[in-house]
Amino acid sequence: MKKAGKWLTILMAAALTTGALSACGGQNNNNATGQVEEANKGGNESSQESAKPDSGGTSQDATQSYEDWTGHTVEVPKQPQRVIFHGETTGDLAALGVSPVGIMLSSVEGTLSEKQFQDAEDVGFPFNVEKAVELNPDLIIFGNSDETQYGTIAKVAPTVTFDTFGSLDERLTKLGQLLGKQEEAKQWLEAYHKQEAAMWKAIRDGGIGEDETATVFTMYPGNRLFAMANTGLSQILYSEGGFKPTPLVQEALDGGQGFVEISFEKLPEYAGDHLFLLTPVDGEAVNELKELEKGQVWSGLEAVKKGNVYTFGLLEAYSDALSREWLIQQLPKALLKSE
């Protein structure tokens, strides 16, 4: 059940709507609101102190006005010390050398960045406000646009919404602004893009053309097949100098979709010159993906006939910064069949 829950979080978080997430977390929020209000009456003095500027500075010196993803203007500390990050790209913080006090643990379990966050506390999914109060944060970064949850969470500490499905450059730049790590973000992105450009050059030199297309697929329990768009491995495949998406995947990208659920019969319409399979976490989905690969529709795809199929674990092919660094090393090996 734990793995199935993690898989649900990973795949479906991109498509959560306000209503759906509110339904999941409504009871949790109602209970938490009472605790937040009680703390604000006098039991949360230490939390209030943590947001105050250091002696010798003014309030204006210690804070900055920040407009978040969904339009809130929030006064946040310029150098936050106790950060809660609740989103899918937690590994971004490790790239900037930031150790949060609280995270959505399911976003890192089994991933390349899990060891980086061993000291962070789990604030759950949906967001557990009671746990957040205990952690006494001075900044909460909330990767969702749900206004109902935001209203409750913002009572704990300065809270900003954050698009964890934005581009790598957008995320790192904004995190640099929020966490007082602007220079670190700039340097990391410069180094990353040099490595990325070198990777694509090596792939092109290896004989893969600039106009070739690629598609990423994965399976969810119940024979639910997904073509991935603006999330995970697809983000690097469709980056500058990379593969072209097929027309239907391009439509999903243009619509800002993280993924599209498709029927098996639609596979040929989505499939590109190169196919990437993300091995699911859930055992049922793993077996269903194997059955798909045995079927006539899959076997009839041109990319399959040519051997242009590559497999990565779902938990390896994340969107976060640390996973992207790893993928830069692994993609040439897979595509060029090298060691």
ROBAFI-49923 format. One record per residue (C-alpha): residue in three letters; residue number from 1; x, y, z. Coordinates in nm, 3 decimals, always signed. Example, Ala and Ser with C-alpha at 12.3 -4.5 7.8 and 13.67 -1.06 7.14 Angstrom:
% residues 2
["ALA"; 1; [+1.230; -0.450; +0.780]] ["SER"; 2; [+1.367; -0.106; +0.714]] 
% end
This chain:
% residues 339
["MET"; 1; [+0.000; +0.000; +0.000]] ["LYS"; 2; [+0.285; +0.236; +0.080]] ["LYS"; 3; [+0.437; +0.193; -0.266]] ["ALA"; 4; [+0.102; +0.231; -0.434]] ["GLY"; 5; [+0.042; +0.552; -0.241]] ["LYS"; 6; [+0.382; +0.685; -0.341]] ["TRP"; 7; [+0.314; +0.603; -0.706]] ["LEU"; 8; [-0.018; +0.786; -0.687]] ["THR"; 9; [+0.154; +1.091; -0.542]] ["ILE"; 10; [+0.424; +1.092; -0.806]] ["LEU"; 11; [+0.203; +1.049; -1.109]] ["MET"; 12; [-0.120; +1.216; -1.016]] ["ALA"; 13; [+0.001; +1.524; -0.827]] ["ALA"; 14; [+0.041; +1.710; -1.155]] ["ALA"; 15; [-0.330; +1.680; -1.224]] ["LEU"; 16; [-0.472; +1.759; -0.881]] ["THR"; 17; [-0.744; +2.019; -0.888]] ["THR"; 18; [-0.853; +2.237; -0.603]] ["GLY"; 19; [-1.163; +2.031; -0.546]] ["ALA"; 20; [-0.987; +1.697; -0.554]] ["LEU"; 21; [-0.716; +1.797; -0.313]] ["SER"; 22; [-0.961; +1.969; -0.082]] ["ALA"; 23; [-1.161; +1.647; -0.066]] ["CYS"; 24; [-0.846; +1.455; +0.031]] ["GLY"; 25; [-0.735; +1.701; +0.293]] ["GLY"; 26; [-1.048; +1.874; +0.411]] ["GLN"; 27; [-1.083; +1.688; +0.737]] ["ASN"; 28; [-0.713; +1.726; +0.807]] ["ASN"; 29; [-0.738; +2.102; +0.746]] ["ASN"; 30; [-1.043; +2.147; +0.968]] ["ASN"; 31; [-0.871; +1.975; +1.259]] ["ALA"; 32; [-0.550; +2.167; +1.199]] ["THR"; 33; [-0.719; +2.507; +1.189]] ["GLY"; 34; [-0.816; +2.474; +1.552]] ["GLN"; 35; [-0.462; +2.395; +1.655]] ["VAL"; 36; [-0.322; +2.686; +1.455]] ["GLU"; 37; [-0.567; +2.926; +1.615]] ["GLU"; 38; [-0.484; +2.793; +1.960]] ["ALA"; 39; [-0.114; +2.838; +1.895]] ["ASN"; 40; [-0.168; +3.193; +1.777]] ["LYS"; 41; [-0.336; +3.281; +2.108]] ["GLY"; 42; [-0.010; +3.250; +2.291]] ["GLY"; 43; [+0.140; +2.906; +2.252]] ["ASN"; 44; [+0.331; +2.989; +1.936]] ["GLU"; 45; [+0.557; +3.263; +2.067]] ["SER"; 46; [+0.873; +3.085; +1.954]] ["SER"; 47; [+0.735; +3.067; +1.599]] ["GLN"; 48; [+0.668; +3.438; +1.602]] ["GLU"; 49; [+1.018; +3.505; +1.731]] ["SER"; 50; [+1.174; +3.299; +1.450]] ["ALA"; 51; [+1.036; +3.535; +1.189]] ["LYS"; 52; [+1.175; +3.847; +1.359]] ["PRO"; 53; [+1.486; +4.014; +1.218]] ["ASP"; 54; [+1.821; +3.975; +1.389]] ["SER"; 55; [+1.912; +4.250; +1.632]] ["GLY"; 56; [+2.084; +4.531; +1.454]] ["GLY"; 57; [+1.863; +4.512; +1.147]] ["THR"; 58; [+1.522; +4.646; +1.063]] ["SER"; 59; [+1.215; +4.449; +0.963]] ["GLN"; 60; [+1.258; +4.582; +0.610]] ["ASP"; 61; [+1.619; +4.462; +0.605]] ["ALA"; 62; [+1.528; +4.110; +0.718]] ["THR"; 63; [+1.232; +4.045; +0.489]] ["GLN"; 64; [+1.138; +4.084; +0.125]] ["SER"; 65; [+0.807; +4.115; -0.053]] ["TYR"; 66; [+0.753; +3.816; -0.281]] ["GLU"; 67; [+0.473; +3.751; -0.533]] ["ASP"; 68; [+0.410; +3.379; -0.555]] ["TRP"; 69; [+0.284; +3.144; -0.825]] ["THR"; 70; [-0.085; +3.213; -0.762]] ["GLY"; 71; [-0.058; +3.588; -0.704]] ["HIS"; 72; [-0.020; +3.626; -0.326]] ["THR"; 73; [+0.217; +3.898; -0.214]] ["VAL"; 74; [+0.392; +3.771; +0.097]] ["GLU"; 75; [+0.654; +3.915; +0.330]] ["VAL"; 76; [+0.914; +3.641; +0.360]] ["PRO"; 77; [+1.254; +3.629; +0.535]] ["LYS"; 78; [+1.549; +3.700; +0.309]] ["GLN"; 79; [+1.751; +3.425; +0.476]] ["PRO"; 80; [+1.502; +3.164; +0.598]] ["GLN"; 81; [+1.645; +2.911; +0.841]] ["ARG"; 82; [+1.357; +2.668; +0.895]] ["VAL"; 83; [+1.198; +2.588; +0.560]] ["ILE"; 84; [+0.917; +2.346; +0.485]] ["PHE"; 85; [+0.905; +2.242; +0.119]] ["HIS"; 86; [+0.591; +2.058; +0.010]] ["GLY"; 87; [+0.616; +1.958; -0.355]] ["GLU"; 88; [+0.740; +1.701; -0.603]] ["THR"; 89; [+1.085; +1.848; -0.681]] ["THR"; 90; [+1.240; +1.843; -0.335]] ["GLY"; 91; [+1.581; +1.755; -0.483]] ["ASP"; 92; [+1.604; +2.113; -0.612]] ["LEU"; 93; [+1.682; +2.228; -0.257]] ["ALA"; 94; [+1.978; +1.991; -0.228]] ["ALA"; 95; [+2.127; +2.143; -0.544]] ["LEU"; 96; [+2.124; +2.480; -0.363]] ["GLY"; 97; [+2.267; +2.340; -0.041]] ["VAL"; 98; [+1.945; +2.391; +0.156]] ["SER"; 99; [+1.835; +2.145; +0.426]] ["PRO"; 100; [+1.462; +2.187; +0.492]] ["VAL"; 101; [+1.312; +2.099; +0.829]] ["GLY"; 102; [+1.002; +1.949; +0.666]] ["ILE"; 103; [+0.920; +1.785; +0.333]] ["MET"; 104; [+0.664; +1.564; +0.160]] ["LEU"; 105; [+0.854; +1.243; +0.226]] ["SER"; 106; [+0.681; +1.052; -0.053]] ["SER"; 107; [+0.847; +1.289; -0.302]] ["VAL"; 108; [+1.194; +1.153; -0.219]] ["GLU"; 109; [+1.142; +0.794; -0.101]] ["GLY"; 110; [+1.332; +0.561; -0.331]] ["THR"; 111; [+1.472; +0.848; -0.538]] ["LEU"; 112; [+1.828; +0.960; -0.601]] ["SER"; 113; [+1.789; +1.247; -0.354]] ["GLU"; 114; [+1.648; +1.050; -0.060]] ["LYS"; 115; [+1.976; +1.045; +0.135]] ["GLN"; 116; [+1.998; +1.424; +0.113]] ["PHE"; 117; [+1.689; +1.466; +0.331]] ["GLN"; 118; [+1.732; +1.211; +0.608]] ["ASP"; 119; [+1.707; +1.482; +0.877]] ["ALA"; 120; [+1.387; +1.637; +0.740]] ["GLU"; 121; [+1.052; +1.558; +0.899]] ["ASP"; 122; [+0.759; +1.431; +0.693]] ["VAL"; 123; [+0.471; +1.679; +0.670]] ["GLY"; 124; [+0.265; +1.427; +0.477]] ["PHE"; 125; [+0.039; +1.426; +0.175]] ["PRO"; 126; [-0.200; +1.602; +0.202]] ["PHE"; 127; [-0.016; +1.867; +0.400]] ["ASN"; 128; [-0.030; +1.799; +0.775]] ["VAL"; 129; [-0.073; +2.137; +0.940]] ["GLU"; 130; [-0.035; +2.000; +1.293]] ["LYS"; 131; [+0.309; +1.865; +1.205]] ["ALA"; 132; [+0.403; +2.195; +1.044]] ["VAL"; 133; [+0.319; +2.382; +1.367]] ["GLU"; 134; [+0.552; +2.148; +1.558]] ["LEU"; 135; [+0.838; +2.223; +1.320]] ["ASN"; 136; [+0.818; +2.600; +1.382]] ["PRO"; 137; [+0.905; +2.706; +1.024]] ["ASP"; 138; [+0.989; +3.058; +0.916]] ["LEU"; 139; [+0.894; +2.985; +0.552]] ["ILE"; 140; [+0.662; +2.732; +0.388]] ["ILE"; 141; [+0.687; +2.661; +0.014]] ["PHE"; 142; [+0.362; +2.497; -0.092]] ["GLY"; 143; [+0.360; +2.326; -0.433]] ["ASN"; 144; [-0.012; +2.357; -0.499]] ["SER"; 145; [-0.267; +2.619; -0.601]] ["ASP"; 146; [-0.540; +2.508; -0.359]] ["GLU"; 147; [-0.663; +2.828; -0.192]] ["THR"; 148; [-0.849; +2.643; +0.084]] ["GLN"; 149; [-0.536; +2.466; +0.202]] ["TYR"; 150; [-0.325; +2.776; +0.148]] ["GLY"; 151; [-0.546; +2.979; +0.381]] ["THR"; 152; [-0.492; +2.730; +0.662]] ["ILE"; 153; [-0.122; +2.670; +0.603]] ["ALA"; 154; [-0.046; +3.045; +0.585]] ["LYS"; 155; [-0.156; +3.077; +0.949]] ["VAL"; 156; [+0.148; +2.872; +1.053]] ["ALA"; 157; [+0.420; +3.083; +0.887]] ["PRO"; 158; [+0.481; +3.298; +0.577]] ["THR"; 159; [+0.365; +3.071; +0.294]] ["VAL"; 160; [+0.420; +3.098; -0.080]] ["THR"; 161; [+0.274; +2.879; -0.353]] ["PHE"; 162; [+0.526; +2.730; -0.594]] ["ASP"; 163; [+0.493; +2.560; -0.934]] ["THR"; 164; [+0.692; +2.239; -0.889]] ["PHE"; 165; [+0.607; +2.145; -1.248]] ["GLY"; 166; [+0.766; +2.457; -1.393]] ["SER"; 167; [+1.088; +2.435; -1.591]] ["LEU"; 168; [+1.414; +2.362; -1.412]] ["ASP"; 169; [+1.537; +2.716; -1.478]] ["GLU"; 170; [+1.217; +2.871; -1.344]] ["ARG"; 171; [+1.221; +2.659; -1.029]] ["LEU"; 172; [+1.587; +2.708; -0.940]] ["THR"; 173; [+1.573; +3.082; -1.008]] ["LYS"; 174; [+1.265; +3.132; -0.790]] ["LEU"; 175; [+1.403; +2.911; -0.514]] ["GLY"; 176; [+1.723; +3.113; -0.523]] ["GLN"; 177; [+1.520; +3.430; -0.468]] ["LEU"; 178; [+1.318; +3.274; -0.187]] ["LEU"; 179; [+1.604; +3.108; -0.003]] ["GLY"; 180; [+1.875; +3.371; -0.036]] ["LYS"; 181; [+2.062; +3.147; -0.280]] ["GLN"; 182; [+2.054; +3.354; -0.599]] ["GLU"; 183; [+2.424; +3.313; -0.678]] ["GLU"; 184; [+2.416; +2.940; -0.603]] ["ALA"; 185; [+2.117; +2.896; -0.834]] ["LYS"; 186; [+2.285; +3.093; -1.113]] ["GLN"; 187; [+2.608; +2.893; -1.088]] ["TRP"; 188; [+2.429; +2.560; -1.072]] ["LEU"; 189; [+2.219; +2.635; -1.380]] ["GLU"; 190; [+2.518; +2.758; -1.579]] ["ALA"; 191; [+2.711; +2.439; -1.502]] ["TYR"; 192; [+2.409; +2.222; -1.573]] ["HIS"; 193; [+2.337; +2.374; -1.913]] ["LYS"; 194; [+2.699; +2.330; -2.019]] ["GLN"; 195; [+2.671; +1.960; -1.932]] ["GLU"; 196; [+2.335; +1.934; -2.106]] ["ALA"; 197; [+2.468; +2.092; -2.426]] ["ALA"; 198; [+2.766; +1.855; -2.421]] ["MET"; 199; [+2.530; +1.561; -2.375]] ["TRP"; 200; [+2.318; +1.650; -2.677]] ["LYS"; 201; [+2.628; +1.707; -2.887]] ["ALA"; 202; [+2.752; +1.360; -2.799]] ["ILE"; 203; [+2.414; +1.211; -2.887]] ["ARG"; 204; [+2.405; +1.395; -3.221]] ["ASP"; 205; [+2.762; +1.291; -3.297]] ["GLY"; 206; [+2.650; +0.935; -3.224]] ["GLY"; 207; [+2.409; +0.946; -3.516]] ["ILE"; 208; [+2.073; +1.050; -3.369]] ["GLY"; 209; [+1.928; +1.334; -3.577]] ["GLU"; 210; [+1.790; +1.666; -3.458]] ["ASP"; 211; [+1.446; +1.600; -3.607]] ["GLU"; 212; [+1.392; +1.261; -3.445]] ["THR"; 213; [+1.099; +1.232; -3.205]] ["ALA"; 214; [+1.062; +1.066; -2.869]] ["THR"; 215; [+0.780; +0.969; -2.635]] ["VAL"; 216; [+0.777; +0.863; -2.269]] ["PHE"; 217; [+0.518; +0.612; -2.146]] ["THR"; 218; [+0.433; +0.459; -1.811]] ["MET"; 219; [+0.156; +0.249; -1.659]] ["TYR"; 220; [-0.073; +0.297; -1.361]] ["PRO"; 221; [-0.256; +0.002; -1.197]] ["GLY"; 222; [-0.571; -0.096; -1.382]] ["ASN"; 223; [-0.412; -0.096; -1.728]] ["ARG"; 224; [-0.402; +0.282; -1.734]] ["LEU"; 225; [-0.143; +0.393; -1.985]] ["PHE"; 226; [+0.004; +0.743; -1.978]] ["ALA"; 227; [+0.207; +0.945; -2.224]] ["MET"; 228; [+0.423; +1.187; -2.029]] ["ALA"; 229; [+0.446; +1.554; -2.125]] ["ASN"; 230; [+0.561; +1.836; -1.898]] ["THR"; 231; [+0.709; +1.632; -1.615]] ["GLY"; 232; [+1.005; +1.411; -1.529]] ["LEU"; 233; [+1.212; +1.259; -1.808]] ["SER"; 234; [+1.012; +1.436; -2.079]] ["GLN"; 235; [+1.136; +1.774; -1.961]] ["ILE"; 236; [+1.495; +1.691; -2.043]] ["LEU"; 237; [+1.412; +1.501; -2.364]] ["TYR"; 238; [+1.226; +1.803; -2.502]] ["SER"; 239; [+1.477; +2.061; -2.381]] ["GLU"; 240; [+1.677; +2.282; -2.619]] ["GLY"; 241; [+1.877; +2.067; -2.857]] ["GLY"; 242; [+1.683; +1.755; -2.764]] ["PHE"; 243; [+1.418; +1.538; -2.924]] ["LYS"; 244; [+1.102; +1.667; -3.088]] ["PRO"; 245; [+0.768; +1.564; -2.934]] ["THR"; 246; [+0.509; +1.398; -3.154]] ["PRO"; 247; [+0.213; +1.623; -3.248]] ["LEU"; 248; [-0.022; +1.484; -2.984]] ["VAL"; 249; [+0.241; +1.515; -2.712]] ["GLN"; 250; [+0.307; +1.870; -2.832]] ["GLU"; 251; [-0.062; +1.944; -2.777]] ["ALA"; 252; [-0.030; +1.825; -2.419]] ["LEU"; 253; [+0.282; +2.038; -2.370]] ["ASP"; 254; [+0.107; +2.343; -2.513]] ["GLY"; 255; [-0.179; +2.281; -2.270]] ["GLY"; 256; [+0.058; +2.266; -1.974]] ["GLN"; 257; [-0.031; +1.903; -1.901]] ["GLY"; 258; [+0.204; +1.681; -1.705]] ["PHE"; 259; [+0.075; +1.369; -1.878]] ["VAL"; 260; [-0.212; +1.232; -2.085]] ["GLU"; 261; [-0.396; +0.905; -2.026]] ["ILE"; 262; [-0.440; +0.717; -2.353]] ["SER"; 263; [-0.588; +0.390; -2.477]] ["PHE"; 264; [-0.364; +0.111; -2.605]] ["GLU"; 265; [-0.509; +0.166; -2.950]] ["LYS"; 266; [-0.380; +0.524; -2.948]] ["LEU"; 267; [-0.020; +0.416; -2.893]] ["PRO"; 268; [+0.082; +0.446; -3.260]] ["GLU"; 269; [-0.047; +0.804; -3.269]] ["TYR"; 270; [+0.164; +0.907; -2.969]] ["ALA"; 271; [+0.474; +0.696; -3.031]] ["GLY"; 272; [+0.788; +0.869; -3.156]] ["ASP"; 273; [+1.106; +0.744; -3.322]] ["HIS"; 274; [+1.239; +0.663; -2.975]] ["LEU"; 275; [+1.035; +0.523; -2.686]] ["PHE"; 276; [+1.117; +0.558; -2.319]] ["LEU"; 277; [+0.941; +0.334; -2.068]] ["LEU"; 278; [+0.925; +0.434; -1.702]] ["THR"; 279; [+0.903; +0.120; -1.491]] ["PRO"; 280; [+0.619; +0.169; -1.237]] ["VAL"; 281; [+0.655; +0.125; -0.863]] ["ASP"; 282; [+0.335; -0.075; -0.816]] ["GLY"; 283; [+0.369; -0.449; -0.885]] ["GLU"; 284; [+0.034; -0.472; -1.061]] ["ALA"; 285; [+0.132; -0.193; -1.299]] ["VAL"; 286; [+0.470; -0.359; -1.365]] ["ASN"; 287; [+0.295; -0.678; -1.476]] ["GLU"; 288; [+0.047; -0.486; -1.689]] ["LEU"; 289; [+0.331; -0.302; -1.863]] ["LYS"; 290; [+0.497; -0.635; -1.941]] ["GLU"; 291; [+0.173; -0.759; -2.094]] ["LEU"; 292; [+0.152; -0.444; -2.307]] ["GLU"; 293; [+0.502; -0.510; -2.438]] ["LYS"; 294; [+0.394; -0.860; -2.546]] ["GLY"; 295; [+0.093; -0.730; -2.740]] ["GLN"; 296; [+0.059; -0.670; -3.114]] ["VAL"; 297; [+0.007; -0.295; -3.086]] ["TRP"; 298; [+0.336; -0.245; -2.904]] ["SER"; 299; [+0.526; -0.497; -3.115]] ["GLY"; 300; [+0.406; -0.324; -3.431]] ["LEU"; 301; [+0.554; +0.014; -3.342]] ["GLU"; 302; [+0.840; +0.119; -3.569]] ["ALA"; 303; [+1.059; +0.220; -3.276]] ["VAL"; 304; [+1.015; -0.124; -3.119]] ["LYS"; 305; [+1.106; -0.297; -3.445]] ["LYS"; 306; [+1.425; -0.089; -3.466]] ["GLY"; 307; [+1.520; -0.149; -3.103]] ["ASN"; 308; [+1.479; +0.216; -3.006]] ["VAL"; 309; [+1.325; +0.143; -2.667]] ["TYR"; 310; [+1.488; +0.250; -2.339]] ["THR"; 311; [+1.382; +0.176; -1.983]] ["PHE"; 312; [+1.427; +0.387; -1.672]] ["GLY"; 313; [+1.282; +0.345; -1.326]] ["LEU"; 314; [+1.002; +0.588; -1.249]] ["LEU"; 315; [+1.180; +0.699; -0.933]] ["GLU"; 316; [+1.501; +0.767; -1.127]] ["ALA"; 317; [+1.344; +0.989; -1.392]] ["TYR"; 318; [+1.226; +1.273; -1.170]] ["SER"; 319; [+1.212; +1.640; -1.264]] ["ASP"; 320; [+1.426; +1.764; -0.975]] ["ALA"; 321; [+1.777; +1.902; -1.014]] ["LEU"; 322; [+1.964; +1.602; -0.875]] ["SER"; 323; [+1.775; +1.360; -1.100]] ["ARG"; 324; [+1.845; +1.582; -1.401]] ["GLU"; 325; [+2.219; +1.566; -1.329]] ["TRP"; 326; [+2.198; +1.188; -1.317]] ["LEU"; 327; [+1.995; +1.168; -1.639]] ["ILE"; 328; [+2.256; +1.375; -1.823]] ["GLN"; 329; [+2.503; +1.097; -1.752]] ["GLN"; 330; [+2.265; +0.810; -1.829]] ["LEU"; 331; [+2.088; +0.922; -2.148]] ["PRO"; 332; [+2.393; +0.897; -2.379]] ["LYS"; 333; [+2.468; +0.550; -2.243]] ["ALA"; 334; [+2.114; +0.434; -2.317]] ["LEU"; 335; [+2.075; +0.599; -2.655]] ["LEU"; 336; [+2.419; +0.515; -2.790]] ["LYS"; 337; [+2.427; +0.169; -2.628]] ["SER"; 338; [+2.754; +0.254; -2.456]] ["GLU"; 339; [+2.887; +0.165; -2.113]] 
% end
